[in-house]
Amino acid sequence: MLSVLHAADYEGGLAFTEFLRHVQVERKDGKLTPGKTTFYRKLGTLISRKIVQKSAATEKYILSVEYAQKRAEFYAENHAEVPR
């Protein structure tokens, strides 16, 4: 889920349905996974952990400022450049 938001972050994030569609993969039986309920639950966890937030302006899901700061600190501590 985070890799999808990393890719979409510069474009302003993703609406719920777009986000779900970008995360889903097809199982061997042809069904898509994760289902909407599972996705919604996992998204709630990411929001409660302040990793993802919903933009008040666009109502799209984006990476949170807190997550971006922690990520930058991690890379600074490990002397690595933050990938973009």
Buried (B, 14 or more C-beta within 10 A) or exposed (E): BEEBBEEBBEEEBBEBEBBBEBBBEEEEEEEBEBEEEEBEEBBEEBBEEEBBBBEEEEEBBBBBEEBBEEBEEEEEEEEEEEEE
